[in-house]
Amino acid sequence: MTKRTRRVEGTTIVHRRAVPAVLAAAALLLTAGCSADGGSGAPGGAERASPGGASRQSVPSTQAAEETPPAKGSVKVLRTVADDLNTPWGLAPLPDGDLLVSSRDDGTITRIDPKTGKKTEVGEVPGVSPEGEGGLLGIALSPDYASDHMIYAYFTSASDNRIVRMLYDAEKPPGERLGAPDTILRGIPKGFVHNGGRIAFGPDKMLYAGTGESGDRGLSQERDSLGGKILRMTPEGEPAPGNPFPDSPVYSYGHRNVQGLAWDRKQRLFASEFGQDTWDELNAIKPGDNYGWPEAEGRSDDAEYHNPIDQWRPDDASPSGIAYAEGSIWMAGLRGQRLWRIPLKGTEASADPQAFLNDDYGRLRTVVSAGGDKLWITTSNTDGRGSPKDGDDRILEVQVS
């Protein structure tokens, strides 16, 4: 295999606070790989629009015995929490039970009361440049939100994708509650497609980000590029202690477009990843590992690449957000227009995945744990690739087993 080693001009890390000189030998979390957003008519297997009938292929399990969920599960839609949303992308539950949702195209963050469905605009994030799959994407709360009231956001600007943090002041008038953004990481490659965008704080209180290769396939294998990676950093944007590559936020590489991140009860990280034309993936992430793109799509016989837990034809998946609940990963499908349940035994599938909500609500974008056996799910039908119905887009509350 021939690897390109071109450095990407403009990849810059903004340092806000020095990392302490003494770094604890922290145990690295196992994490899983993410899939890219699929779309018909978009170049290079970008977000796909219409459902199809191609089949998925399972990867055989060799995991040693570990407590596993039932082979078959269930999904019950309890209610529509909110509707008439425009291009919802990121979703973050607040400590009081309310939800924050980002609008990709409007560049705004809205607060939703899940009891009444009332929507209150928090504010507009300055500098967002929506185009194609870019715009205001993932959001996350600081691990110290109770004391610092900071919201993190991943968005596409005029020049790159970047991560910022902003003070949220609920006492200010609606629309004026976001403070000025403080950029903690810039220089993530941007494109009309494959901008990644999911961010989440892990159990270690480090910030993880899934990025895309922006349509430039070779960036995924270039470890000095931030494109096509899972990144791990401190809340200030510094490379996190214990990262596999010195002075780098890169945690894993060889990804095409990562839009789903989730941890299980044992703090193992999983990620979903968009394939191009052959296989979408769910991956268990191991720090420093190479997940193959563009040399491998889906399962490979090359031992250099970390194989996925499972893989799907893009018509059936085109996965975005994922969440862990009841012993399974729950994965939203855009082109597939369904919710996948992948029961786990350790970091491998314990049974065949099941599909739920097939075509019932159109494209599904984000899945977030609502505690216990419940999930929040957002639809994505107003994103230019779906077929919006009355009330789209919406947030659903579902019960799973």
C-alpha positions, -999 to 999 in steps of 0.1 A, spaced: 0 0 0 13 35 -9 6 62 16 6 99 9 24 121 33 13 156 22 9 181 50 -23 201 49 -17 238 50 -37 256 76 -41 228 101 -37 248 133 -44 239 170 -53 268 192 -38 263 227 -57 279 255 -40 264 285 -8 244 288 -11 207 296 4 199 330 40 187 329 33 155 347 8 133 328 -9 104 345 -5 71 327 -43 71 320 -58 39 307 -69 43 271 -105 38 263 -115 13 237 -136 32 211 -155 23 180 -154 38 145 -180 60 128 -197 59 94 -202 87 69 -234 105 60 -248 91 27 -267 110 1 -280 104 -34 -266 128 -60 -239 139 -37 -203 133 -48 -182 105 -35 -209 87 -15 -220 117 5 -253 118 24 -278 96 5 -314 105 1 -336 75 -8 -340 41 9 -330 9 -9 -330 -28 -5 -294 -40 -4 -284 -64 24 -261 -60 54 -232 -84 61 -223 -95 97 -188 -100 109 -183 -132 129 -178 -129 167 -148 -142 185 -153 -123 217 -149 -143 250 -180 -148 272 -194 -116 285 -229 -106 297 -251 -100 266 -285 -86 259 -313 -107 243 -308 -114 207 -341 -97 199 -352 -63 211 -380 -38 207 -387 -1 201 -418 18 211 -423 54 201 -438 71 232 -444 106 218 -432 135 196 -414 159 219 -411 188 195 -418 194 158 -414 220 131 -376 221 135 -353 232 107 -323 209 100 -317 197 136 -283 182 140 -268 182 175 -288 174 207 -277 179 243 -298 173 273 -295 199 301 -293 189 338 -329 201 344 -343 178 316 -347 204 289 -329 198 255 -306 219 234 -308 213 197 -286 229 170 -299 239 135 -273 231 108 -286 257 83 -298 284 107 -267 283 129 -289 286 160 -293 267 192 -328 262 206 -339 251 241 -369 227 242 -390 218 271 -398 181 266 -429 183 288 -446 209 267 -426 211 234 -421 248 239 -391 261 219 -370 291 230 -341 303 208 -309 305 229 -289 324 203 -271 322 169 -235 310 167 -215 336 148 -193 325 120 -213 295 108 -212 290 70 -238 264 60 -233 248 27 -239 212 16 -233 190 47 -216 218 66 -230 243 91 -237 241 128 -233 205 136 -226 188 170 -231 203 204 -220 191 239 -221 204 274 -190 209 294 -183 181 319 -183 209 345 -215 225 332 -230 228 366 -203 253 375 -190 268 342 -222 268 321 -202 262 289 -216 248 256 -193 233 230 -201 234 193 -186 220 161 -193 241 130 -182 249 94 -168 284 90 -159 301 57 -124 285 59 -125 253 80 -144 232 105 -137 242 141 -147 236 177 -157 265 200 -171 269 235 -196 295 246 -210 307 279 -248 300 282 -265 326 304 -301 315 308 -309 348 326 -305 369 295 -334 375 270 -342 347 245 -318 349 215 -291 366 235 -281 338 259 -249 327 241 -216 344 249 -189 351 223 -173 319 210 -139 309 222 -122 288 195 -104 258 210 -95 239 178 -95 251 142 -81 238 109 -103 207 105 -106 203 68 -140 214 53 -158 203 22 -192 204 5 -195 168 19 -178 148 47 -175 173 75 -180 149 103 -193 170 132 -202 148 162 -186 159 195 -190 143 230 -173 143 263 -161 109 273 -161 92 308 -126 106 312 -139 142 308 -119 146 275 -136 160 244 -139 136 214 -147 148 179 -155 128 147 -142 144 116 -145 138 78 -120 138 51 -139 166 33 -139 146 0 -101 145 -1 -97 107 5 -60 108 12 -63 129 43 -77 100 63 -42 83 62 -22 114 70 -17 116 107 -7 153 105 -41 161 91 -72 165 113 -95 152 86 -109 116 86 -101 111 123 -114 107 158 -98 134 179 -93 135 217 -85 167 235 -88 185 268 -117 209 274 -92 237 264 -84 220 230 -50 206 239 -40 171 228 -53 149 257 -29 131 281 -23 95 269 -31 101 233 -13 76 210 7 101 189 29 127 207 15 163 208 -14 153 186 -52 153 192 -55 123 167 -69 93 186 -77 70 156 -74 75 118 -83 60 85 -120 71 88 -141 85 60 -168 105 79 -175 100 116 -209 112 129 -216 89 158 -198 85 191 -210 65 222 -196 47 252 -208 15 269 -209 7 306 -173 -3 306 -162 30 290 -155 15 256 -159 39 227 -179 30 196 -183 51 164 -204 49 132 -189 56 98 -202 64 63 -189 42 36 -188 52 -1 -207 27 -23 -201 -7 -6 -201 -8 32 -211 15 61 -195 6 94 -199 4 132 -165 3 148 -150 -3 182 -123 23 186 -88 14 198 -64 43 203 -38 46 175 -55 21 152 -60 26 115 -96 19 102 -86 16 66 -101 43 45 -95 48 16 -76 15 12 -103 -5 28 -141 0 30 -157 -24 54 -141 -57 64 -105 -62 51 -81 -92 51 -52 -68 57 -41 -70 93 -30 -34 92 -66 -22 94 -90 -26 123 -121 -43 111 -157 -31 119 -180 -48 144 -206 -49 116 -212 -35 82 -242 -25 61 -250 -16 25 -254 22 23 -290 19 11 -298 3 45 -279 26 68 -258 57 59 -254 61 97 -251 92 117 -257 94 155 -254 65 179 -262 59 215 -257 30 240 -287 17 260 -299 -17 273 -267 -35 262 -269 -24 226 -257 3 203 -287 22 186 -277 37 153 -297 62 132 -299 57 95 -302 86 70 -307 69 36 -317 38 54 -345 57 72 -345 33 102 -331 27 137 -306 -1 140 -301 -21 172 -267 -38 175 -266 -61 206 -231 -63 220 -209 -89 237 -179 -68 246 -167 -50 215 -184 -75 191 -219 -81 179 -237 -108 199 -265 -113 174 -277 -100 141 -287 -63 141 -324 -55 140 -340 -26 121 -369 -6 136 -390 24 125 -384 14 88 -395 44 68 -419 55 95 -403 89 102 -379 93 72 -342 101 77 -329 97 113 -300 119 123 -292 119 160 -297 94 189 -291 104 225 -297 86 257 -326 99 277 -317 77 307 -325 40 313 -344 24 285 -353 56 267 -338 76 238 -342 109 221 -341 107 183 -341 135 158 -353 133 122 -335 149 93 -360 154 65 -355 192 60 -318 188 52 -323 190 14 -321 152 9 -353 141 26 -390 144 18 -404 166 46 -439 159 59 -462 181 80 -444 186 114 -409 178 101 -384 179 115 -391 165 150 -376 150 181 -391 116 192 -389 99 226 -387 62 223 -385 32 247 -361 4 238 -351 -30 250 
